[in-house]
Amino acid sequence: MAKQRSKSDLPTKICPVCERPFAWRKKWADCWDDVKYCSERCRRRRTQASS
C-alpha cells in the first residue's frame, strides 16, 4: 500500500477571488496546472473580483 502524504506536503495555490490558499486534490491530478479557483463558487464570482 502506498504511503500517504500529509496535507502540508501537498502543493498549494492562492485563489484570486477569495485570496485564500487551497491545496491540491486528487480529482485535480490531471489538470492541476489549469486550476485557478478554490471552488465552484469562486469560479462563478470571478467577474466580480476583477471589477
N, C-alpha and C positions, 0 to 999 in steps of 0.2 A: 504494500500500500504506500502511496506517495506521502511524503512529509508535508504537512500543512504549513503555509506561511502565516506569519502573524500579520494583522492588518497594518501595522506600522511599516512593514516591508513592501507593501503594495505601492505602485505609482499613484500619484495624485495630480489633480489639475484644479484650477480655480474657475468657478462658474462666472462668466461675465455679467450675468443678470443679478444674482444674489451675492456675488463676490465671496462665496464660501468655498472651502476646499471640499472636493469629493474624491473618493478612492476608486480604483479600478474594480470592475465587477466581471465575473465570469462571462456574463452574457455580452460584454463588450470586448471579448478576447480577439475577435476577428476585425473589429472596427475601432479600436481604441484611439487611433490617430484622427479619426473623424469625429469623435465625441467632443462636444463643446459645452453642453449644458448638463447640469446635475440631475435634472428631472424633466418630465414632460411639461410640467407647469412652467418652469423657467424657459423651456424651448418656445412655448406659446407666448410668453411675456417678453420675448427678445426685442420686439419692436418698441415697446415702452421704455426699455432700458437704454436704447440708442438715442432716443429723443431728448 
